[in-house]
Amino acid sequence: MANNNAGVLSNPYMAYNFLVEIGGLITGGFTEVTGLESEIELESYQEGGRNTYTHQFPRRIRYPNLVLNCGMTDSDTLWKWYQATTLGNIDFKNGTIMLQNCQKKTVKHWNFKNAYPVKWIGPQFNATNTTVTLEKLELIHQGIS
């Protein structure tokens, strides 16, 4: 437990307590979301006569793809979205990743914009494994806020 500024004890937020909303629908069932990050690309400039340092100037922000790992469900909404993209029907969707507290109230959220699926990985079957089968969907997007 941690103290906040008012001296009241608060619990840390747990990584497993999250929801994913895409295009206004809670898509749920995700066991993992990766790629929630951004990086500023830099351009190096070596100023003549200055040998002690190199200037670094920001160029653009780069966002890696979001990877959604989900357990197999009866819903085929995400598969249909991916399938439409493979046929050239790109449907840009905005979405939100919501972190919840123990009372299931959203305490933090990250929005991504203009996303569409670019990769689908089907479940891996192994008769000696007792874990839940997982699908992965990879989304390209135009930024996180």
Secondary structure, 3 states (H helix, E strand, C coil): CEECCCCCEECCCCCCCEEEEECCEECCCEEEEECCCCEEEEEEECCCCCCCCCEEEEEEEECCCEEEEEECCCCCHHHHHHHHHHCCCCCCEEEEEEEECCCCCEEEEEEEEEEEEEEEECCCCCCCCCCCCEEEEEEECCCEC
